[in-house]
């Protein structure tokens, strides 16, 4: 997701883009030289960064499985979705529930264009070009209301995206607007970079990673555990709460690929 240009104007391919960096780290092909250079800098700083990104995908997979299989959720709104190329929400949800509907949202024009092409043959899935910081525009978008019925429960997915929204962009108020529009029984899922302690981050890696994103399409804004929990105001946290994402309902016998204390993850239910 690009945060630098809320209007969605094409910022070009010479600026590292957070969605395309993420795609490269996942092994995708929809990225450019600037994205690969930024990813290489991240991998130099944190050699297991690609494994951490994959752990985020498996966290999302566990969340989708829980929501679709155990809870019966059939509607998903994925904010700041990035490129739908690697084990994505619609693939996982529709494998469990063929009638599931999924709407991806991203405000990067290159990501949106590629995403539309990738999803052109899909049923019950679409990609919308919009900025998550404009919830009213998204919630009223014709493609969103065509696929999602907000009188029924919806799963709002915010994976690896809210840490690209600065405090001065009012992230908590924005998430409150989404929450208030959701029907009771809806869910919010978040994975988010956390401000580590000296014990968790003895080499100051968080500062280095934040510096890499200074020249990218969006800047990184890590938050404390309390700051991340605040996004769940108005939701009842699903056990085990907001925890290291590798510890959120892990599959028995399946180890994480990256460091366990990389990002926090959690799921909440709107009562």
SULNOR-V646241 format. One record per pair of residues at least 6 apart in sequence whose C-alpha atoms are under 7 Angstrom apart, sorted by sequence separation. I is the first residue (numbers start at 1). GAP is how many residues later the second one is. D is the distance in Angstrom with one decimal. If there is no record, write none. Layout:
i,gap,d
I,GAP,D
I,GAP,D
//
This chain:
i,gap,d
43,6,5.9
67,6,5.4
68,6,6.4
94,6,5.5
106,6,6.3
165,6,6.4
213,6,5.2
23,7,6.7
24,7,6.3
42,7,7.0
93,7,6.3
119,7,6.6
213,7,6.2
23,8,7.0
130,8,6.6
240,8,6.6
20,10,6.5
21,10,7.0
210,10,5.4
246,10,6.4
20,11,5.0
116,11,6.0
24,12,6.7
90,12,5.7
115,12,6.5
229,13,6.7
21,14,5.0
25,14,6.9
246,14,6.1
2,15,6.7
20,15,6.2
21,15,6.5
112,15,6.7
2,16,6.6
244,16,6.8
1,17,6.1
112,17,5.8
244,17,6.0
248,17,6.9
1,18,5.2
16,18,5.0
17,18,6.0
21,18,5.8
245,18,6.0
13,19,6.5
15,19,6.1
16,19,4.5
244,19,5.8
245,19,4.9
14,20,5.5
244,20,4.3
245,20,4.4
243,21,5.3
244,21,5.9
16,22,6.5
102,22,6.3
103,22,5.7
104,22,6.3
105,22,5.8
106,22,6.5
107,22,5.2
242,22,6.4
243,22,5.6
81,23,5.7
101,23,4.6
102,23,4.8
103,23,5.2
104,23,4.6
105,23,4.8
106,23,5.5
107,23,4.6
124,23,6.8
242,23,5.5
243,23,6.5
26,24,6.5
81,24,5.7
82,24,6.2
100,24,6.7
101,24,5.7
102,24,6.7
103,24,5.8
104,24,6.1
105,24,6.1
106,24,5.7
107,24,4.9
242,24,4.3
25,25,5.0
64,25,6.9
68,25,6.2
74,25,6.9
75,25,5.8
76,25,6.3
77,25,6.0
78,25,6.1
79,25,6.3
80,25,5.5
81,25,5.8
105,25,6.1
106,25,6.3
241,25,5.7
74,26,4.4
75,26,5.0
76,26,4.7
77,26,5.0
78,26,4.8
79,26,4.9
80,26,4.7
241,26,6.9
26,27,6.9
69,27,6.5
74,27,6.2
75,27,6.0
76,27,6.3
77,27,6.2
78,27,6.1
79,27,6.6
195,27,5.4
25,28,6.9
26,28,6.5
64,28,6.8
65,28,7.0
68,28,6.7
83,28,5.8
154,28,6.8
194,28,5.1
195,28,5.3
64,29,6.2
68,29,6.8
82,29,6.3
153,29,6.9
163,29,5.9
193,29,5.2
194,29,5.0
195,29,5.2
238,29,5.6
153,30,5.3
162,30,6.6
163,30,6.3
193,30,6.7
194,30,5.5
237,30,5.9
238,30,5.3
61,31,6.8
84,31,6.1
152,31,5.7
153,31,6.5
155,31,5.7
156,31,6.1
157,31,6.1
158,31,5.9
159,31,5.2
160,31,5.3
194,31,6.6
237,31,4.1
238,31,6.9
83,32,5.7
150,32,6.0
151,32,5.6
153,32,5.3
154,32,4.8
155,32,4.6
156,32,4.8
157,32,5.0
158,32,4.8
159,32,4.8
160,32,5.4
236,32,5.1
237,32,6.3
150,33,6.2
153,33,4.2
154,33,6.4
155,33,5.9
156,33,6.3
157,33,6.4
158,33,6.7
235,33,5.1
236,33,5.0
235,34,5.0
236,34,6.3
90,35,6.9
235,35,4.5
236,35,6.9
232,36,6.4
234,36,6.5
235,36,6.6
135,39,6.8
103,41,6.5
133,41,6.3
135,42,6.7
135,43,6.4
101,46,6.2
101,47,7.0
80,52,6.7
79,53,6.2
164,54,6.0
191,54,6.9
164,55,5.7
166,55,6.1
164,56,5.0
165,56,6.8
175,56,6.8
163,57,5.8
164,57,5.8
163,58,4.8
163,59,5.7
172,59,6.0
23,60,6.7
200,61,7.0
19,63,4.9
19,64,6.7
193,69,7.0
194,69,5.9
193,70,4.7
194,70,6.6
192,71,5.6
193,71,6.4
191,72,6.6
192,72,5.4
75,73,6.3
191,73,5.6
192,73,6.4
191,74,4.2
190,75,5.5
191,75,6.7
190,76,5.6
189,77,5.8
190,77,6.5
76,78,5.6
77,78,6.2
78,78,6.1
79,78,6.1
189,78,4.4
1,79,4.8
75,79,4.9
76,79,4.7
77,79,5.0
78,79,4.6
79,79,5.5
188,79,5.6
189,79,6.6
1,80,6.8
73,80,6.8
75,80,6.1
76,80,6.0
77,80,6.0
78,80,6.4
187,80,6.9
188,80,5.2
1,81,5.6
73,81,6.8
80,81,5.9
187,81,5.5
188,81,6.5
73,82,7.0
187,82,4.5
186,83,5.8
187,83,6.1
185,84,6.1
186,84,5.4
185,85,5.3
184,86,5.3
185,86,5.9
184,87,5.3
8,99,5.4
10,99,5.8
8,100,6.0
9,100,7.0
8,101,6.3
1,105,5.6
2,105,6.1
1,106,6.2
2,106,5.3
1,107,6.0
6,125,6.0
1,160,7.0
3,161,6.8
3,162,7.0
42,167,6.5
38,174,6.8
59,186,6.3
59,187,6.8
55,191,6.8
18,198,6.7
17,199,5.6
18,199,6.3
16,200,4.6
17,200,4.9
18,200,6.5
15,201,5.9
16,201,6.1
55,201,6.3
15,202,6.4
55,202,6.4
55,203,6.8
52,205,6.6
51,206,5.0
52,206,4.6
51,207,4.6
52,207,6.8
48,210,5.5
52,210,6.9
4,213,5.4
3,214,6.3
4,214,5.5
2,215,5.4
3,215,4.8
2,216,5.6
//
